[in-house]
Amino acid sequence: MGTIAGRQRPVRCLSGNERYRTVLSQGQRHSSRNFSLRAVANEMGAPRLGIIVSRKVAKRSVDRNRGKRLLREHFRSVQDTLAPLDIVVQVRTDLRSCNNASLRAELSALMKELWSMAGFSNP
């Protein structure tokens, strides 16, 4: 994981409702027990991440923020190896019963599945 002047590298974020809608409607979908991932190619030349965690899934904000933090950490660690894709990850279940190590392993497996199906090298 690279750092910039002693800080972690920022995550490139997806912004705007229209881009989220495009990825959700046109993107390849890959799902696991806790996450649903959709991805579509972008013209920016760099991968971007969008995160969706609804209150239906996690009532407490601390649980929603934990899920978002884990997703950003994982994306940050692999973003240099990723193809230029817009990726939207939706949390599907309450993550309180899962430990961080199992969630990271699940995210890694989901990313590898996406890359193998899309014809890219593994992150």
C-alpha positions as CSV (number, residue, x, y, z in Angstrom):
1,M,0.0,0.0,0.0
2,G,1.5,3.3,-1.1
3,T,1.5,6.4,1.0
4,I,1.6,10.0,0.0
5,A,3.6,12.2,2.4
6,G,3.0,9.8,5.3
7,R,-0.7,9.4,4.5
8,Q,-2.6,6.6,2.8
9,R,-3.3,7.0,-0.9
10,P,-6.9,8.3,-1.4
11,V,-9.5,6.1,-3.0
12,R,-10.9,7.4,-6.3
13,C,-14.6,7.6,-5.7
14,L,-17.5,7.3,-8.0
15,S,-19.7,10.4,-7.9
16,G,-23.1,11.4,-9.2
17,N,-26.3,9.5,-9.4
18,E,-26.1,9.1,-13.1
19,R,-22.8,7.1,-13.0
20,Y,-24.2,4.9,-10.2
21,R,-27.3,4.2,-12.3
22,T,-25.1,3.3,-15.3
23,V,-23.0,0.9,-13.3
24,L,-26.0,-0.7,-11.6
25,S,-27.9,-1.2,-14.8
26,Q,-25.1,-2.2,-17.2
27,G,-22.4,-3.6,-15.0
28,Q,-21.4,-7.2,-14.7
29,R,-22.7,-8.6,-11.4
30,H,-20.9,-10.8,-8.9
31,S,-22.3,-11.7,-5.5
32,S,-21.3,-13.3,-2.3
33,R,-23.0,-13.8,1.0
34,N,-22.4,-10.3,2.2
35,F,-21.6,-8.2,-0.9
36,S,-22.9,-7.6,-4.4
37,L,-20.4,-6.1,-6.8
38,R,-21.1,-4.6,-10.2
39,A,-18.4,-3.2,-12.6
40,V,-18.3,-1.5,-15.9
41,A,-15.4,-0.1,-17.9
42,N,-14.6,3.6,-17.6
43,E,-12.7,6.1,-19.8
44,M,-10.8,7.7,-16.9
45,G,-7.9,5.3,-17.0
46,A,-8.2,4.5,-13.3
47,P,-10.5,2.4,-11.2
48,R,-13.2,4.1,-9.1
49,L,-15.2,2.8,-6.2
50,G,-18.8,3.4,-5.2
51,I,-20.3,2.0,-2.0
52,I,-23.9,1.4,-1.1
53,V,-24.9,0.5,2.5
54,S,-28.5,1.0,3.2
55,R,-30.2,1.5,6.6
56,K,-32.3,-1.6,5.8
57,V,-29.2,-3.7,6.0
58,A,-27.4,-2.1,8.9
59,K,-29.6,0.0,11.3
60,R,-26.7,1.5,13.3
61,S,-24.4,4.0,11.6
62,V,-21.3,2.4,13.2
63,D,-22.1,-0.8,11.4
64,R,-22.6,0.9,8.0
65,N,-19.4,2.9,8.5
66,R,-17.4,-0.3,9.4
67,G,-18.6,-1.9,6.1
68,K,-17.6,1.2,4.1
69,R,-14.2,1.4,5.9
70,L,-13.4,-2.3,5.1
71,L,-14.4,-1.8,1.4
72,R,-12.2,1.3,1.1
73,E,-9.3,-0.4,2.8
74,H,-9.5,-3.4,0.5
75,F,-9.9,-1.2,-2.6
76,R,-7.0,1.0,-1.6
77,S,-4.7,-2.1,-1.3
78,V,-5.5,-3.4,-4.8
79,Q,-6.3,-0.3,-6.8
80,D,-2.9,-0.1,-8.5
81,T,-3.4,-3.5,-10.0
82,L,-7.0,-2.9,-11.2
83,A,-8.1,-2.2,-14.7
84,P,-10.0,1.1,-15.4
85,L,-13.4,0.1,-14.1
86,D,-16.2,1.8,-12.2
87,I,-17.0,-0.6,-9.4
88,V,-20.1,-0.4,-7.1
89,V,-20.2,-2.6,-4.1
90,Q,-23.5,-3.0,-2.2
91,V,-23.5,-4.5,1.3
92,R,-26.2,-7.2,1.4
93,T,-26.3,-8.2,5.0
94,D,-25.6,-6.9,8.5
95,L,-21.8,-7.4,9.0
96,R,-21.9,-7.5,12.8
97,S,-21.7,-11.3,13.0
98,C,-18.6,-11.4,10.7
99,N,-15.0,-10.7,11.6
100,N,-12.8,-8.5,9.5
101,A,-10.5,-11.3,8.2
102,S,-13.4,-13.3,6.8
103,L,-14.9,-10.1,5.1
104,R,-11.5,-9.3,3.5
105,A,-11.2,-12.9,2.2
106,E,-14.7,-12.6,0.8
107,L,-13.9,-9.4,-1.0
108,S,-10.7,-10.8,-2.4
109,A,-12.5,-13.8,-3.8
110,L,-15.2,-11.6,-5.2
111,M,-12.6,-9.4,-7.0
112,K,-10.8,-12.4,-8.4
113,E,-14.0,-13.8,-9.7
114,L,-14.8,-10.5,-11.4
115,W,-11.3,-10.2,-13.0
116,S,-11.3,-13.8,-14.2
117,M,-14.8,-13.4,-15.8
118,A,-13.8,-10.0,-17.3
119,G,-10.6,-11.4,-18.8
120,F,-8.2,-9.3,-16.7
121,S,-5.2,-10.5,-14.6
122,N,-5.9,-11.2,-11.0
123,P,-5.4,-8.2,-8.6
